[in-house]
């Protein structure tokens, strides 16, 4: 069941597509439009009618009609028509497409099908053709007409050339092929030597347009074939005249013709034209040609009635006139150097090549002599060259030289060149402005004295010596105040220009100026270098841009600098400077700096330079080092004073007695020799303190034991506590002891503090009875060595007789003892 229900919609759709395919809709649907072709932008009406009875499958369901203009849906109105029809009407208020298809769709049970279509085109009426012209070709007598079509009408348009002979009906003479706008009328439709009327007709679905009617005699618009030049030769004894012979084409031999001749040399900018040459076959003579010059000749003809068209120019012929000796004077310019070793003048002579009219042919060379040429004698030649300059030596005092040019026909008259001194008055003013990219206008103010001529000299400025060559020209009019120079002028290059006024007996001092024919931004900006820097200033320098890369006059340099917070500052620098000091900078700050070089036509930025300001200025650094040096010197002086002054030295470094040299170190009881020696610590001991003092009292009448023998030790008393120690007393009397006979023997045990970092047991004082043991003396004490290192018992150890309970006393408690061999007075009281 589910499979059957799922297949039912597909079968309905398939049946509807089969019923309503284009072949089966002709009898049940119709799409009609008001007009298939409408003016562009006008309204369009259309209707779609569906006969539901004729379209099987649509009888029972509701029919929904929709519209599509190409792929764009359109909304129409639907209603029921007579006879069980469904009608939908559509109105397009403005149709702005050149061509479109309007489709009618039927929607039934969710399925859409196209049932009809109408194609609509829109455009304009045809435009009027113009500029109709015709030419008759005498080779086949076909009349070719051409015209200019009007604007595009966006509609298919048929174009035809209409013609009407006198008293005849208009006919179509020819039709252009494709989109061309010309066609040829055959000879059978022409009426020669009679008027014909021709026009162009353009027709499309919206109307017809015609061009202006052209009434012509076909022979009046005939274009003749060009004539042929037969020969060209010079007329004897008239060296600047030539004669030409020609012949017209056979197709125009029966006509009266009017012809023109044109010619020019390769150097001429335009053609020279000779008019009013009549006849069919003949010769023409023309004078005023230059000698030794190659010319190109051409000829054309038309009917003598001045109607119709000129023929094409004939194939050209070349002819070179014969030469003769050069004429005229040569423009010369010179400079005289210092005399050489042999008393000779060093002369550099330059001249301009003769003008074409004066050269009379190809110049083969130039000759310079020191004297004029006389009849029957040729003067000695100092220079014979094909160039336009010459360097030679002349005797001291030479004032004139003679210059001439020669060709194959002879030599010109010598031009006298007077070597004048350059000491005349200069010009009152001089300036130059661009003419175009390859020329400069030079203007000047005339000097106070009248000048006979002026010499202009210019050269390209270059940073490489010897790279540029000098150019010059002479203005022979002394009243002129301007000249145009064109030779070797290039844009973006600087030129030095000098002007010399020429007087009758001297040459004026030159005046100079510089100019560009065209400027632009420099090719690159100079590279910045850091010259010096402090905490608030930075001095920068740069090399000037080479003159070839400046491309114009440098108007200014602009320095830009910015810190890390993007605070940008700038300053303009005069172009004559090559260094700049940036002021008011922040100490210990990073800056980025770049330079821009500018001309009147723009500027160019250079690469960035990174710099960091210092914390201190140079003066502050010098003052700091000076202060430190003074402090160091004072410290050295104080050290020297302390070394030399004992009193001051004693205040800072007091003298400490050496226990090894005391009286206690000279006699040690034998009992102390039995005490174990304690090794010194690894580190230096601290301040020495007295830990135990033992007083040995000798009984009355007893003598001390002999040296080397030790009395027997008495038994220790019983009891938990040792016997109390005897007080320290000093008795006088004889005896073998250190104090004399019968005097109590005294000794002390000096125990030093432990080394720094050594953990000591808190001292306690223990008394025990028994005979006291003398100190064990190191046989070789060293200066300032503590008694702890001499074998004294460690603190807190029983068996030494007396163990301290209080912190050991320091060295000041030893007053009254004999230390280091010196004995201080003692009053007998306790320490």
Secondary structure by P-SEA (a helix, b strand, c coil): caaaaaaaaaaaaaaaaaacccccccccbbbbcccccccccbbbbbbbbbccccccccccbbbbbbbbcccbbbbbbbbbcccbbbbbbbbbccccccbbbbbbbbbcccbbbbccbbbbbbbbccccccbbbbbbccccbbbbbbbbbccccccbbbbbbbbbcccccccccccccccccbbbbccccccccbbbbbbbbbbcccccccccbbbbcccccccccbbbbcccccccccccbbbbbbcccccccccccccccccccccccbbbbbcccccccbbbbbccccccbbbbbbccccccccccccccccbbbbbbbbbcccbbbbbbbbcccccccccccbbbbbbbccccccccccccbbbbbccccccccccccccccccccccccccccccbbbbbcccccccccbbbbbbcccccccccbbbbbbccccbbbbbbbbccccccbbbbbbbbbbcccccbbbbbcccccccccbbbbcccccccbbbbbbbbbbccccccbbbbbccccccccccbbbbbbbccccccbbbbbbbccccccccccccbbbbbbbccccbbbbbbbcccccccccccccccbbbbbbbbbbccccccccbbbbbbbbcccaaaaaaaaaaaaaaaaaaaaaaaaaaacaaaaaacbbbbbccccccccccccccccccbbbbbcccccccccccbbbbbbbcccccccccccccccccccccccccccccbbbbbcccccccccccbbbbbbbbbccccccccccbbbbbbbcccccccccccccccccccccccccccccccccccccccccccccccccccccccccccccc
